[in-house]
Amino acid sequence: MALSERVRDWTEDELPVTGVVRDVVRAPAPVLSASGADVDPTSPETVQLAADLVATMRVSPGCVGLAAPQVGEGVRVFCVDVSAHPKTRAHHGTFVLCNAEVVSASRNEKAREGCMSVPDLTGDVKRATRIVVRGQLPGSGETVELAAEAFEARALQHEIDHCNGLLFLDRTAGAHAVYARKTYL
Ligand SMILES: [Zn+2]
């Protein structure tokens, strides 16, 4: 099975635990600015965290991804699901990645971003529109690689940034590229 297909087929039903909805922390919580630690993707703590991230994303309107620092855990785990977002074209459905890194990136494009941890602001952020990301699946610990583009690629870069202690605000060109949010969605 191609690695990208493995990610596409993955769902949280593979996890042997039930996710718990967690409180989302907001800036300037220090955990949001700290570089996350690598995790053992097969450990019970990581598996529970993976399920919790998906559960929290599911109950949050408009949420297309959530990273461990946003629920107060300084580790490199995040979930993404852009399938319901109107800006989405190709995507891999719901997935969680541990210790993920961008392997290659190309074609920058500027677009508006928001974040549950920065609820009152949005900002223009330049991101690659085509990326390859490598990480590990929680539970099995399989190493997977996926090629993502457009809105999903942006969501992945946003979540990987969270795992490295960066917010979208750190990626804007300056205060002129930050806006008050009028509505959450
Ligand atoms: Zn965010």
Residues whose N, C-alpha, C, O or C-beta is under 5 A from the ligand:
A	BS01	ZN	G114 C115 M116
